[in-house]
């Protein structure tokens, strides 16, 4: 039962990446990232309940709470405050048209499927569908990051990459050691804080958060 639920959640996490790619505004990016993080927290909760009943382990449930606190509440809130503080104009934030971007994402999923078709993850408790979906989130996050012009969009792209890496590792290992999870979360918060300050600096210097403006620094 829990295995079927995890497969369903992996599909929903992948679909949330498509929704993110189809959005046009930074506020929608943040909402999509929050929804994706909620789904990952739910997957961690399912694994945590199973781990508690089978092995008496509490650490995965603690990780589930940390995901909710950091990725569902704190980081989206921080990004919303950063977004509200910069002088943002409604501009085209993406390089290609949305339908083309979504089609490329479909191609990335197909690429992941054929690349990973020969890998059997069931021996580690991870089905091939879960593996393909999780790795596809990584590719889509990377493509999202390079297809956006605004600094905040690129930050969210990096966070989606991290979500993909985390859900892949979590499903493959059936829960990483708690100290590893804690180190990942600390690094993630540090990255968001640093990139938030960098966004302020870009806006102060160029009156925009478009990273293309950094080309003006060339001598």
KEVEX-909448 format. One record per residue: x, y, z of N, C-alpha, C in turn; residue in three letters. Coordinates in nm, 4 decimals, always signed. Layout:
BEGIN
{{X; Y; Z}; {X; Y; Z}; {X; Y; Z}; Ala}
...
***
This chain:
BEGIN
{{+0.0827; -0.1206; +0.0000}; {+0.0000; +0.0000; +0.0000}; {+0.0863; +0.1260; +0.0000}; Unk}
{{+0.1848; +0.1310; +0.0912}; {+0.2715; +0.2486; +0.0998}; {+0.3547; +0.2649; -0.0265}; Unk}
{{+0.3914; +0.1521; -0.0895}; {+0.4708; +0.1595; -0.2122}; {+0.3901; +0.2227; -0.3248}; Unk}
{{+0.2630; +0.1868; -0.3346}; {+0.1769; +0.2483; -0.4363}; {+0.1579; +0.3973; -0.4094}; Unk}
{{+0.1470; +0.4333; -0.2828}; {+0.1307; +0.5741; -0.2461}; {+0.2560; +0.6538; -0.2813}; Unk}
{{+0.3727; +0.5939; -0.2584}; {+0.4978; +0.6624; -0.2921}; {+0.5110; +0.6814; -0.4432}; Unk}
{{+0.4678; +0.5823; -0.5206}; {+0.4711; +0.5976; -0.6661}; {+0.3781; +0.7092; -0.7110}; Unk}
{{+0.2597; +0.7151; -0.6499}; {+0.1655; +0.8223; -0.6835}; {+0.2247; +0.9587; -0.6486}; Unk}
{{+0.2876; +0.9681; -0.5327}; {+0.3489; +1.0947; -0.4915}; {+0.4630; +1.1335; -0.5840}; Unk}
{{+0.5407; +1.0349; -0.6306}; {+0.6505; +1.0668; -0.7225}; {+0.5969; +1.1229; -0.8538}; Unk}
{{+0.4817; +1.0726; -0.8982}; {+0.4183; +1.1263; -1.0197}; {+0.3706; +1.2691; -0.9956}; Unk}
{{+0.3093; +1.2939; -0.8798}; {+0.2610; +1.4281; -0.8487}; {+0.3764; +1.5270; -0.8348}; Unk}
{{+0.4881; +1.4830; -0.7780}; {+0.6058; +1.5699; -0.7666}; {+0.6572; +1.6065; -0.9050}; Unk}
{{+0.6590; +1.5084; -0.9953}; {+0.7004; +1.5369; -1.1333}; {+0.6030; +1.6343; -1.1997}; Unk}
{{+0.4732; +1.6139; -1.1805}; {+0.3745; +1.7043; -1.2398}; {+0.3889; +1.8461; -1.1853}; Unk}
{{+0.4256; +1.8582; -1.0581}; {+0.4457; +1.9917; -1.0011}; {+0.5610; +2.0639; -1.0696}; Unk}
{{+0.6601; +1.9879; -1.1194}; {+0.7695; +2.0492; -1.1953}; {+0.7197; +2.1046; -1.3281}; Unk}
{{+0.6268; +2.0319; -1.3925}; {+0.5672; +2.0817; -1.5166}; {+0.4848; +2.2080; -1.4901}; Unk}
{{+0.4099; +2.2083; -1.3802}; {+0.3318; +2.3274; -1.3443}; {+0.4245; +2.4459; -1.3217}; Unk}
{{+0.5353; +2.4213; -1.2531}; {+0.6340; +2.5270; -1.2309}; {+0.6859; +2.5823; -1.3623}; Unk}
{{+0.7188; +2.4938; -1.4558}; {+0.7720; +2.5377; -1.5837}; {+0.6685; +2.6174; -1.6627}; Unk}
{{+0.5407; +2.5868; -1.6461}; {+0.4357; +2.6539; -1.7216}; {+0.3979; +2.7896; -1.6627}; Unk}
{{+0.4429; +2.8182; -1.5405}; {+0.4105; +2.9460; -1.4780}; {+0.4945; +3.0591; -1.5366}; Unk}
{{+0.4413; +3.1815; -1.5257}; {+0.5070; +3.2971; -1.5846}; {+0.5533; +3.4001; -1.4811}; Unk}
{{+0.5020; +3.3932; -1.3603}; {+0.5337; +3.4934; -1.2594}; {+0.6077; +3.4319; -1.1416}; Unk}
{{+0.6919; +3.5125; -1.0780}; {+0.7748; +3.4627; -0.9688}; {+0.6887; +3.4190; -0.8508}; Unk}
{{+0.5802; +3.4901; -0.8238}; {+0.4913; +3.4489; -0.7142}; {+0.4349; +3.3092; -0.7396}; Unk}
{{+0.4073; +3.2770; -0.8653}; {+0.3587; +3.1428; -0.8994}; {+0.4699; +3.0396; -0.8870}; Unk}
{{+0.5936; +3.0798; -0.9183}; {+0.7069; +2.9885; -0.8989}; {+0.7136; +2.9445; -0.7527}; Unk}
{{+0.7022; +3.0434; -0.6634}; {+0.7154; +3.0148; -0.5206}; {+0.6030; +2.9228; -0.4736}; Unk}
{{+0.4802; +2.9469; -0.5207}; {+0.3682; +2.8610; -0.4837}; {+0.3900; +2.7183; -0.5334}; Unk}
{{+0.4390; +2.7033; -0.6566}; {+0.4635; +2.5694; -0.7122}; {+0.5726; +2.4973; -0.6339}; Unk}
{{+0.6787; +2.5703; -0.5966}; {+0.7848; +2.5101; -0.5154}; {+0.7312; +2.4659; -0.3803}; Unk}
{{+0.6439; +2.5459; -0.3217}; {+0.5855; +2.5101; -0.1923}; {+0.5012; +2.3826; -0.2042}; Unk}
{{+0.4212; +2.3738; -0.3102}; {+0.3391; +2.2539; -0.3307}; {+0.4273; +2.1313; -0.3496}; Unk}
{{+0.5337; +2.1455; -0.4295}; {+0.6250; +2.0338; -0.4512}; {+0.6899; +1.9903; -0.3202}; Unk}
{{+0.7289; +2.0858; -0.2384}; {+0.7906; +2.0535; -0.1096}; {+0.6907; +1.9855; -0.0163}; Unk}
{{+0.5634; +2.0262; -0.0225}; {+0.4604; +1.9594; +0.0578}; {+0.4457; +1.8132; +0.0169}; Unk}
{{+0.4524; +1.7869; -0.1138}; {+0.4430; +1.6486; -0.1609}; {+0.5630; +1.5664; -0.1148}; Unk}
{{+0.6821; +1.6282; -0.1169}; {+0.8011; +1.5581; -0.0688}; {+0.7908; +1.5312; +0.0806}; Unk}
{{+0.7386; +1.6284; +0.1553}; {+0.7179; +1.6081; +0.2992}; {+0.6194; +1.4945; +0.3237}; Unk}
{{+0.5156; +1.4862; +0.2419}; {+0.4181; +1.3773; +0.2550}; {+0.4831; +1.2424; +0.2258}; Unk}
{{+0.5703; +1.2380; +0.1229}; {+0.6420; +1.1138; +0.0933}; {+0.7320; +1.0741; +0.2103}; Unk}
{{+0.7993; +1.1740; +0.2689}; {+0.8834; +1.1458; +0.3855}; {+0.7985; +1.0979; +0.5023}; Unk}
{{+0.6782; +1.1551; +0.5166}; {+0.5898; +1.1108; +0.6241}; {+0.5446; +0.9668; +0.6065}; Unk}
{{+0.5129; +0.9293; +0.4816}; {+0.4728; +0.7904; +0.4538}; {+0.5869; +0.6950; +0.4874}; Unk}
{{+0.7082; +0.7314; +0.4432}; {+0.8246; +0.6478; +0.4734}; {+0.8537; +0.6457; +0.6226}; Unk}
{{+0.8324; +0.7603; +0.6890}; {+0.8581; +0.7673; +0.8319}; {+0.7641; +0.6787; +0.9119}; Unk}
{{+0.6357; +0.6791; +0.8750}; {+0.5388; +0.5932; +0.9448}; {+0.5738; +0.4460; +0.9240}; Unk}
{{+0.6108; +0.4105; +0.8006}; {+0.6487; +0.2719; +0.7731}; {+0.7749; +0.2338; +0.8489}; Unk}
{{+0.8725; +0.3253; +0.8526}; {+0.9970; +0.2977; +0.9239}; {+0.9731; +0.2863; +1.0744}; Unk}
{{+0.8829; +0.3675; +1.1273}; {+0.8533; +0.3622; +1.2708}; {+0.7861; +0.2307; +1.3077}; Unk}
{{+0.6942; +0.1850; +1.2234}; {+0.6227; +0.0611; +1.2537}; {+0.7096; -0.0625; +1.2340}; Unk}
{{+0.8014; -0.0566; +1.1348}; {+0.8841; -0.1745; +1.1048}; {+1.0116; -0.1793; +1.1882}; Unk}
{{+1.0762; -0.0646; +1.2067}; {+1.2081; -0.0621; +1.2707}; {+1.2139; +0.0232; +1.3958}; Unk}
{{+1.1079; +0.0949; +1.4260}; {+1.1087; +0.1809; +1.5440}; {+1.1919; +0.3066; +1.5261}; Unk}
{{+1.2153; +0.3495; +1.4015}; {+1.2961; +0.4692; +1.3737}; {+1.2072; +0.5933; +1.3692}; Unk}
{{+1.2527; +0.6982; +1.4395}; {+1.1816; +0.8249; +1.4415}; {+1.2426; +0.9286; +1.3478}; Unk}
{{+1.3663; +0.9037; +1.3010}; {+1.4410; +1.0096; +1.2332}; {+1.3735; +1.0566; +1.1048}; Unk}
{{+1.3090; +0.9671; +1.0293}; {+1.2469; +1.0094; +0.9035}; {+1.1258; +1.0996; +0.9298}; Unk}
{{+1.0535; +1.0731; +1.0382}; {+0.9429; +1.1619; +1.0744}; {+0.9933; +1.2992; +1.1153}; Unk}
{{+1.1096; +1.3029; +1.1824}; {+1.1698; +1.4324; +1.2175}; {+1.2100; +1.5071; +1.0910}; Unk}
{{+1.2638; +1.4336; +0.9927}; {+1.2991; +1.4942; +0.8642}; {+1.1747; +1.5500; +0.7957}; Unk}
{{+1.0635; +1.4772; +0.8045}; {+0.9374; +1.5252; +0.7470}; {+0.8985; +1.6593; +0.8077}; Unk}
{{+0.9126; +1.6723; +0.9396}; {+0.8801; +1.7987; +1.0068}; {+0.9751; +1.9094; +0.9626}; Unk}
{{+1.1047; +1.8756; +0.9477}; {+1.2027; +1.9753; +0.9030}; {+1.1713; +2.0235; +0.7616}; Unk}
{{+1.1285; +1.9320; +0.6745}; {+1.0924; +1.9713; +0.5378}; {+0.9756; +2.0698; +0.5407}; Unk}
{{+0.8761; +2.0413; +0.6243}; {+0.7607; +2.1308; +0.6340}; {+0.8033; +2.2680; +0.6854}; Unk}
{{+0.8849; +2.2685; +0.7907}; {+0.9268; +2.3956; +0.8511}; {+1.0130; +2.4777; +0.7549}; Unk}
{{+1.1110; +2.4113; +0.6902}; {+1.2068; +2.4843; +0.6068}; {+1.1563; +2.5080; +0.4648}; Unk}
{{+1.1120; +2.4010; +0.3975}; {+1.0804; +2.4121; +0.2554}; {+0.9366; +2.4540; +0.2265}; Unk}
{{+0.8468; +2.4290; +0.3209}; {+0.7069; +2.4659; +0.2984}; {+0.6747; +2.6022; +0.3601}; Unk}
{{+0.7393; +2.6346; +0.4729}; {+0.7065; +2.7580; +0.5440}; {+0.8180; +2.8626; +0.5320}; Unk}
{{+0.9393; +2.8279; +0.5792}; {+1.0443; +2.9302; +0.5942}; {+1.0987; +2.9804; +0.4606}; Unk}
{{+1.1471; +2.8893; +0.3750}; {+1.2108; +2.9316; +0.2503}; {+1.1123; +3.0018; +0.1564}; Unk}
{{+0.9908; +2.9474; +0.1321}; {+0.8951; +3.0231; +0.0497}; {+0.8617; +3.1596; +0.1091}; Unk}
{{+0.8497; +3.1678; +0.2423}; {+0.8239; +3.2968; +0.3062}; {+0.9378; +3.3937; +0.2834}; Unk}
{{+1.0619; +3.3434; +0.2943}; {+1.1787; +3.4278; +0.2703}; {+1.1836; +3.4758; +0.1259}; Unk}
{{+1.1521; +3.3867; +0.0326}; {+1.1509; +3.4250; -0.1084}; {+1.0405; +3.5267; -0.1378}; Unk}
{{+0.9249; +3.5095; -0.0727}; {+0.8163; +3.6065; -0.0911}; {+0.8556; +3.7439; -0.0379}; Unk}
{{+0.9240; +3.7481; +0.0755}; {+0.9688; +3.8770; +0.1300}; {+1.0732; +3.9408; +0.0404}; Unk}
{{+1.1630; +3.8583; -0.0129}; {+1.2639; +3.9110; -0.1053}; {+1.1974; +3.9654; -0.2312}; Unk}
{{+1.1011; +3.8906; -0.2824}; {+1.0289; +3.9315; -0.4032}; {+0.9529; +4.0625; -0.3812}; Unk}
{{+0.8932; +4.0775; -0.2612}; {+0.8174; +4.1990; -0.2306}; {+0.9077; +4.3192; -0.2093}; Unk}
{{+1.0357; +4.2937; -0.1759}; {+1.1257; +4.4033; -0.1429}; {+1.1982; +4.4608; -0.2630}; Unk}
{{+1.2098; +4.3839; -0.3711}; {+1.2816; +4.4337; -0.4880}; {+1.1848; +4.5057; -0.5798}; Unk}
{{+1.2358; +4.6030; -0.6522}; {+1.1521; +4.6777; -0.7456}; {+1.1396; +4.5959; -0.8729}; Unk}
{{+1.0329; +4.5207; -0.8796}; {+1.0162; +4.4236; -0.9882}; {+0.9163; +4.4761; -1.0904}; Unk}
{{+0.9535; +4.4735; -1.2126}; {+0.8641; +4.5089; -1.3222}; {+0.8169; +4.3814; -1.3911}; Unk}
{{+0.6941; +4.3837; -1.4426}; {+0.6406; +4.2662; -1.5121}; {+0.7104; +4.2563; -1.6473}; Unk}
{{+0.8038; +4.1666; -1.6570}; {+0.8804; +4.1479; -1.7786}; {+0.8803; +4.0001; -1.8138}; Unk}
{{+0.9153; +3.9719; -1.9363}; {+0.9278; +3.8324; -1.9775}; {+1.0457; +3.7709; -1.9041}; Unk}
{{+1.0190; +3.6654; -1.8278}; {+1.1226; +3.6042; -1.7446}; {+1.1833; +3.4806; -1.8096}; Unk}
{{+1.1269; +3.4330; -1.9199}; {+1.1731; +3.3082; -1.9783}; {+1.2309; +3.3329; -2.1174}; Unk}
{{+1.3226; +3.2474; -2.1568}; {+1.3943; +3.2640; -2.2831}; {+1.3107; +3.2126; -2.3997}; Unk}
{{+1.2485; +3.0947; -2.3848}; {+1.1647; +3.0351; -2.4886}; {+1.0182; +3.0472; -2.4497}; Unk}
{{+0.9287; +3.0237; -2.5456}; {+0.7864; +3.0243; -2.5160}; {+0.7496; +2.9062; -2.4264}; Unk}
{{+0.6436; +2.9253; -2.3455}; {+0.6023; +2.8237; -2.2488}; {+0.5733; +2.6886; -2.3142}; Unk}
{{+0.4969; +2.6811; -2.4249}; {+0.4722; +2.5481; -2.4857}; {+0.6013; +2.4766; -2.5247}; Unk}
{{+0.6987; +2.5514; -2.5751}; {+0.8263; +2.4889; -2.6120}; {+0.8974; +2.4377; -2.4875}; Unk}
{{+0.8939; +2.5158; -2.3798}; {+0.9584; +2.4745; -2.2555}; {+0.8948; +2.3461; -2.2009}; Unk}
{{+0.7626; +2.3367; -2.2076}; {+0.6933; +2.2172; -2.1586}; {+0.7266; +2.0963; -2.2454}; Unk}
{{+0.7344; +2.1172; -2.3769}; {+0.7705; +2.0068; -2.4661}; {+0.9124; +1.9578; -2.4379}; Unk}
{{+1.0017; +2.0500; -2.4096}; {+1.1391; +2.0102; -2.3752}; {+1.1380; +1.9282; -2.2465}; Unk}
{{+1.0554; +1.9679; -2.1506}; {+1.0434; +1.8911; -2.0257}; {+0.9937; +1.7492; -2.0528}; Unk}
{{+0.8969; +1.7358; -2.1437}; {+0.8507; +1.6020; -2.1825}; {+0.9654; +1.5209; -2.2410}; Unk}
{{+1.0479; +1.5870; -2.3235}; {+1.1641; +1.5194; -2.3803}; {+1.2626; +1.4766; -2.2728}; Unk}
{{+1.2788; +1.5573; -2.1687}; {+1.3689; +1.5212; -2.0585}; {+1.3179; +1.3988; -1.9834}; Unk}
{{+1.1861; +1.3884; -1.9675}; {+1.1289; +1.2703; -1.9017}; {+1.1527; +1.1455; -1.9864}; Unk}
{{+1.1312; +1.1576; -2.1169}; {+1.1557; +1.0444; -2.2076}; {+1.3036; +1.0055; -2.2042}; Unk}
{{+1.3901; +1.1062; -2.2046}; {+1.5347; +1.0803; -2.1969}; {+1.5689; +1.0055; -2.0680}; Unk}
{{+1.5119; +1.0491; -1.9553}; {+1.5372; +0.9826; -1.8277}; {+1.4876; +0.8389; -1.8297}; Unk}
{{+1.3705; +0.8184; -1.8923}; {+1.3140; +0.6837; -1.8963}; {+1.4041; +0.5873; -1.9705}; Unk}
{{+1.4490; +0.6274; -2.0907}; {+1.5321; +0.5360; -2.1701}; {+1.6725; +0.5228; -2.1111}; Unk}
{{+1.7197; +0.6273; -2.0448}; {+1.8510; +0.6196; -1.9811}; {+1.8497; +0.5240; -1.8629}; Unk}
{{+1.7392; +0.5251; -1.7877}; {+1.7316; +0.4461; -1.6650}; {+1.6540; +0.3158; -1.6823}; Unk}
{{+1.6139; +0.2849; -1.8065}; {+1.5304; +0.1669; -1.8296}; {+1.5989; +0.0375; -1.7885}; Unk}
{{+1.7297; +0.0349; -1.7987}; {+1.8020; -0.0883; -1.7662}; {+1.8385; -0.0993; -1.6195}; Unk}
{{+1.8070; +0.0052; -1.5421}; {+1.8413; +0.0046; -1.4001}; {+1.7215; -0.0436; -1.3205}; Unk}
{{+1.7431; -0.1431; -1.2389}; {+1.6366; -0.1968; -1.1549}; {+1.6566; -0.1456; -1.0137}; Unk}
{{+1.5714; -0.0556; -0.9716}; {+1.5844; -0.0002; -0.8370}; {+1.5066; -0.0756; -0.7328}; Unk}
{{+1.4352; -0.1799; -0.7723}; {+1.3492; -0.2487; -0.6772}; {+1.4283; -0.3185; -0.5672}; Unk}
{{+1.5533; -0.3514; -0.5970}; {+1.6330; -0.4183; -0.4949}; {+1.6647; -0.3250; -0.3795}; Unk}
{{+1.6615; -0.1929; -0.4037}; {+1.6826; -0.0964; -0.2971}; {+1.5497; -0.0434; -0.2438}; Unk}
{{+1.4404; -0.1059; -0.2817}; {+1.3101; -0.0602; -0.2376}; {+1.2571; +0.0545; -0.3202}; Unk}
{{+1.3131; +0.0773; -0.4357}; {+1.2733; +0.1894; -0.5208}; {+1.2364; +0.1365; -0.6581}; Unk}
{{+1.1141; +0.1620; -0.7021}; {+1.0705; +0.1130; -0.8322}; {+1.1308; +0.1975; -0.9430}; Unk}
{{+1.1295; +0.1428; -1.0644}; {+1.1846; +0.2160; -1.1785}; {+1.1049; +0.3429; -1.2057}; Unk}
{{+0.9740; +0.3398; -1.1828}; {+0.8915; +0.4586; -1.2044}; {+0.9335; +0.5708; -1.1096}; Unk}
{{+0.9556; +0.5388; -0.9834}; {+0.9996; +0.6383; -0.8874}; {+1.1344; +0.6978; -0.9272}; Unk}
{{+1.2241; +0.6118; -0.9731}; {+1.3568; +0.6578; -1.0138}; {+1.3482; +0.7520; -1.1327}; Unk}
{{+1.2706; +0.7150; -1.2334}; {+1.2558; +0.7993; -1.3524}; {+1.1927; +0.9332; -1.3159}; Unk}
{{+1.0886; +0.9308; -1.2349}; {+1.0215; +1.0545; -1.1961}; {+1.1143; +1.1468; -1.1177}; Unk}
{{+1.1898; +1.0889; -1.0246}; {+1.2780; +1.1699; -0.9404}; {+1.3918; +1.2309; -1.0201}; Unk}
{{+1.4539; +1.1512; -1.1060}; {+1.5638; +1.2031; -1.1876}; {+1.5123; +1.3074; -1.2870}; Unk}
{{+1.3909; +1.2885; -1.3375}; {+1.3322; +1.3864; -1.4291}; {+1.3145; +1.5216; -1.3607}; Unk}
{{+1.2804; +1.5206; -1.2309}; {+1.2672; +1.6465; -1.1562}; {+1.4007; +1.7203; -1.1532}; Unk}
{{+1.5101; +1.6456; -1.1391}; {+1.6431; +1.7088; -1.1398}; {+1.6694; +1.7781; -1.2731}; Unk}
{{+1.6428; +1.7069; -1.3832}; {+1.6660; +1.7640; -1.5164}; {+1.5776; +1.8858; -1.5410}; Unk}
{{+1.4510; +1.8758; -1.5012}; {+1.3587; +1.9874; -1.5230}; {+1.3996; +2.1078; -1.4389}; Unk}
{{+1.4448; +2.0831; -1.3155}; {+1.4931; +2.1927; -1.2320}; {+1.6128; +2.2630; -1.2934}; Unk}
{{+1.7049; +2.1842; -1.3504}; {+1.8217; +2.2427; -1.4164}; {+1.7799; +2.3233; -1.5384}; Unk}
{{+1.6883; +2.2682; -1.6180}; {+1.6415; +2.3389; -1.7370}; {+1.5646; +2.4654; -1.6985}; Unk}
{{+1.4856; +2.4573; -1.5904}; {+1.4133; +2.5755; -1.5433}; {+1.5109; +2.6856; -1.5039}; Unk}
{{+1.6175; +2.6481; -1.4349}; {+1.7133; +2.7471; -1.3873}; {+1.7810; +2.8200; -1.5030}; Unk}
{{+1.8167; +2.7470; -1.6098}; {+1.8875; +2.8113; -1.7201}; {+1.7932; +2.8788; -1.8184}; Unk}
{{+1.6618; +2.8522; -1.8057}; {+1.5665; +2.9128; -1.8987}; {+1.5052; +3.0413; -1.8434}; Unk}
{{+1.5388; +3.0767; -1.7190}; {+1.4845; +3.1975; -1.6579}; {+1.5901; +3.3073; -1.6512}; Unk}
{{+1.5442; +3.4324; -1.6610}; {+1.6342; +3.5472; -1.6599}; {+1.6475; +3.6098; -1.5212}; Unk}
{{+1.5422; +3.6030; -1.4426}; {+1.5426; +3.6687; -1.3124}; {+1.6168; +3.5854; -1.2089}; Unk}
{{+1.6847; +3.6558; -1.1170}; {+1.7643; +3.5875; -1.0146}; {+1.6774; +3.4983; -0.9269}; Unk}
{{+1.5573; +3.5445; -0.8906}; {+1.4708; +3.4635; -0.8048}; {+1.4252; +3.3365; -0.8754}; Unk}
{{+1.3960; +3.3463; -1.0050}; {+1.3594; +3.2274; -1.0805}; {+1.4718; +3.1252; -1.0832}; Unk}
{{+1.5952; +3.1745; -1.0947}; {+1.7104; +3.0843; -1.0969}; {+1.7336; +3.0208; -0.9600}; Unk}
{{+1.7063; +3.0964; -0.8537}; {+1.7160; +3.0396; -0.7191}; {+1.6160; +2.9251; -0.7029}; Unk}
{{+1.4934; +2.9469; -0.7474}; {+1.3908; +2.8430; -0.7366}; {+1.4278; +2.7218; -0.8215}; Unk}
{{+1.4886; +2.7451; -0.9380}; {+1.5360; +2.6340; -1.0190}; {+1.6367; +2.5488; -0.9439}; Unk}
{{+1.7286; +2.6134; -0.8731}; {+1.8257; +2.5388; -0.7923}; {+1.7564; +2.4609; -0.6819}; Unk}
{{+1.6555; +2.5218; -0.6194}; {+1.5828; +2.4531; -0.5127}; {+1.5085; +2.3306; -0.5650}; Unk}
{{+1.4576; +2.3400; -0.6883}; {+1.3900; +2.2243; -0.7487}; {+1.4918; +2.1133; -0.7775}; Unk}
{{+1.6114; +2.1507; -0.8242}; {+1.7179; +2.0510; -0.8425}; {+1.7451; +1.9797; -0.7107}; Unk}
{{+1.7556; +2.0578; -0.6031}; {+1.7804; +1.9989; -0.4713}; {+1.6655; +1.9078; -0.4297}; Unk}
{{+1.5415; +1.9494; -0.4595}; {+1.4263; +1.8633; -0.4298}; {+1.4372; +1.7303; -0.5037}; Unk}
{{+1.4746; +1.7368; -0.6324}; {+1.4887; +1.6147; -0.7107}; {+1.5974; +1.5238; -0.6567}; Unk}
{{+1.7116; +1.5830; -0.6226}; {+1.8215; +1.5042; -0.5661}; {+1.7800; +1.4417; -0.4334}; Unk}
{{+1.7091; +1.5196; -0.3530}; {+1.6720; +1.4704; -0.2204}; {+1.5715; +1.3562; -0.2293}; Unk}
{{+1.4675; +1.3725; -0.3124}; {+1.3663; +1.2667; -0.3209}; {+1.4251; +1.1406; -0.3835}; Unk}
{{+1.5204; +1.1578; -0.4779}; {+1.5867; +1.0406; -0.5357}; {+1.6656; +0.9653; -0.4298}; Unk}
{{+1.7452; +1.0397; -0.3513}; {+1.8257; +0.9761; -0.2472}; {+1.7379; +0.9153; -0.1387}; Unk}
{{+1.6305; +0.9844; -0.1029}; {+1.5434; +0.9353; +0.0044}; {+1.4730; +0.8054; -0.0357}; Unk}
{{+1.4222; +0.8015; -0.1588}; {+1.3539; +0.6811; -0.2043}; {+1.4512; +0.5655; -0.2271}; Unk}
{{+1.5717; +0.5983; -0.2746}; {+1.6698; +0.4929; -0.3033}; {+1.7247; +0.4296; -0.1765}; Unk}
{{+1.7420; +0.5106; -0.0710}; {+1.8025; +0.4602; +0.0529}; {+1.6996; +0.4272; +0.1596}; Unk}
{{+1.5690; +0.4554; +0.1287}; {+1.4635; +0.4374; +0.2285}; {+1.4911; +0.5200; +0.3536}; Unk}
{{+1.5445; +0.6410; +0.3327}; {+1.5713; +0.7313; +0.4442}; {+1.7191; +0.7416; +0.4725}; Unk}
{{+1.7763; +0.8595; +0.4434}; {+1.9189; +0.8786; +0.4685}; {+1.9441; +0.8989; +0.6178}; Unk}
{{+2.0701; +0.8801; +0.6623}; {+2.1018; +0.9078; +0.8034}; {+2.0644; +1.0509; +0.8413}; Unk}
{{+2.0183; +1.0690; +0.9629}; {+1.9664; +1.1991; +1.0052}; {+2.0719; +1.3085; +0.9958}; Unk}
{{+2.1961; +1.2777; +1.0282}; {+2.3018; +1.3785; +1.0255}; {+2.3256; +1.4292; +0.8833}; Unk}
{{+2.3076; +1.3404; +0.7839}; {+2.3208; +1.3809; +0.6438}; {+2.2073; +1.4756; +0.6050}; Unk}
{{+2.0853; +1.4407; +0.6451}; {+1.9705; +1.5277; +0.6185}; {+1.9901; +1.6648; +0.6814}; Unk}
{{+2.0385; +1.6663; +0.8040}; {+2.0582; +1.7927; +0.8742}; {+2.1609; +1.8796; +0.8033}; Unk}
{{+2.2693; +1.8181; +0.7559}; {+2.3709; +1.8929; +0.6821}; {+2.3157; +1.9506; +0.5526}; Unk}
{{+2.2321; +1.8745; +0.4840}; {+2.1704; +1.9225; +0.3596}; {+2.0828; +2.0435; +0.3864}; Unk}
{{+2.0036; +2.0373; +0.4922}; {+1.9123; +2.1481; +0.5226}; {+1.9893; +2.2742; +0.5611}; Unk}
{{+2.0973; +2.2582; +0.6372}; {+2.1783; +2.3749; +0.6755}; {+2.2399; +2.4399; +0.5523}; Unk}
{{+2.2944; +2.3585; +0.4619}; {+2.3516; +2.4118; +0.3378}; {+2.2447; +2.4819; +0.2545}; Unk}
{{+2.1245; +2.4252; +0.2522}; {+2.0168; +2.4820; +0.1717}; {+1.9758; +2.6198; +0.2240}; Unk}
{{+1.9590; +2.6303; +0.3554}; {+1.9217; +2.7592; +0.4142}; {+2.0313; +2.8628; +0.3905}; Unk}
{{+2.1572; +2.8205; +0.4051}; {+2.2696; +2.9118; +0.3806}; {+2.2682; +2.9621; +0.2366}; Unk}
{{+2.2435; +2.8721; +0.1419}; {+2.2383; +2.9117; +0.0002}; {+2.1287; +3.0134; -0.0243}; Unk}
{{+2.0091; +2.9889; +0.0300}; {+1.8968; +3.0798; +0.0065}; {+1.9263; +3.2178; +0.0657}; Unk}
{{+1.9850; +3.2222; +0.1852}; {+2.0181; +3.3505; +0.2465}; {+2.1196; +3.4279; +0.1627}; Unk}
{{+2.2237; +3.3578; +0.1154}; {+2.3267; +3.4241; +0.0350}; {+2.2685; +3.4735; -0.0968}; Unk}
{{+2.1885; +3.3903; -0.1633}; {+2.1314; +3.4306; -0.2917}; {+2.0279; +3.5408; -0.2736}; Unk}
{{+1.9576; +3.5424; -0.1590}; {+1.8652; +3.6513; -0.1316}; {+1.9383; +3.7843; -0.1212}; Unk}
{{+2.0536; +3.7840; -0.0499}; {+2.1328; +3.9067; -0.0395}; {+2.1886; +3.9471; -0.1750}; Unk}
{{+2.2292; +3.8485; -0.2553}; {+2.2804; +3.8787; -0.3891}; {+2.1712; +3.9405; -0.4764}; Unk}
{{+2.0484; +3.8924; -0.4615}; {+1.9367; +3.9499; -0.5368}; {+1.9163; +4.0965; -0.5008}; Unk}
{{+1.9254; +4.1283; -0.3699}; {+1.9147; +4.2681; -0.3281}; {+2.0234; +4.3535; -0.3929}; Unk}
{{+2.1450; +4.2999; -0.3982}; {+2.2567; +4.3759; -0.4542}; {+2.2368; +4.3995; -0.6041}; Unk}
{{+2.1891; +4.2959; -0.6750}; {+2.1636; +4.3123; -0.8186}; {+2.0566; +4.4189; -0.8415}; Unk}
{{+1.9520; +4.4158; -0.7580}; {+1.8440; +4.5134; -0.7742}; {+1.8917; +4.6555; -0.7419}; Unk}
{{+1.9734; +4.6681; -0.6356}; {+2.0242; +4.8007; -0.6000}; {+2.1137; +4.8579; -0.7087}; Unk}
{{+2.1933; +4.7710; -0.7713}; {+2.2912; +4.8180; -0.8688}; {+2.2281; +4.8474; -1.0048}; Unk}
{{+2.1335; +4.7629; -1.0456}; {+2.0825; +4.7728; -1.1823}; {+1.9332; +4.8078; -1.1899}; Unk}
{{+1.8680; +4.8283; -1.0724}; {+1.7251; +4.8578; -1.0687}; {+1.6443; +4.7457; -1.1363}; Unk}
{{+1.6938; +4.6230; -1.1267}; {+1.6302; +4.5079; -1.1884}; {+1.6905; +4.3827; -1.1268}; Unk}
{{+1.6150; +4.2724; -1.1310}; {+1.6706; +4.1446; -1.0849}; {+1.6962; +4.0526; -1.2034}; Unk}
{{+1.7061; +4.1117; -1.3220}; {+1.7382; +4.0369; -1.4434}; {+1.8892; +4.0140; -1.4449}; Unk}
{{+1.9319; +3.8882; -1.4401}; {+2.0754; +3.8582; -1.4363}; {+2.1463; +3.8927; -1.5652}; Unk}
{{+2.0707; +3.9168; -1.6720}; {+2.1351; +3.9624; -1.7967}; {+2.2017; +4.0969; -1.7773}; Unk}
{{+2.1558; +4.1720; -1.6767}; {+2.2162; +4.3023; -1.6504}; {+2.3605; +4.2902; -1.6030}; Unk}
{{+2.3989; +4.1716; -1.5553}; {+2.5378; +4.1517; -1.5112}; {+2.6357; +4.1662; -1.6270}; Unk}
{{+2.5875; +4.1547; -1.7508}; {+2.6757; +4.1751; -1.8659}; {+2.7298; +4.3176; -1.8705}; Unk}
{{+2.6592; +4.4110; -1.8006}; {+2.7055; +4.5486; -1.7997}; {+2.8345; +4.5648; -1.7193}; Unk}
{{+2.8693; +4.4615; -1.6404}; {+2.9925; +4.4689; -1.5612}; {+3.1164; +4.4455; -1.6458}; Unk}
{{+3.0995; +4.3964; -1.7682}; {+3.2144; +4.3682; -1.8544}; {+3.2849; +4.4986; -1.8895}; Unk}
{{+3.4191; +4.4949; -1.8830}; {+3.4968; +4.6148; -1.9151}; {+3.5076; +4.6390; -2.0644}; Unk}
***
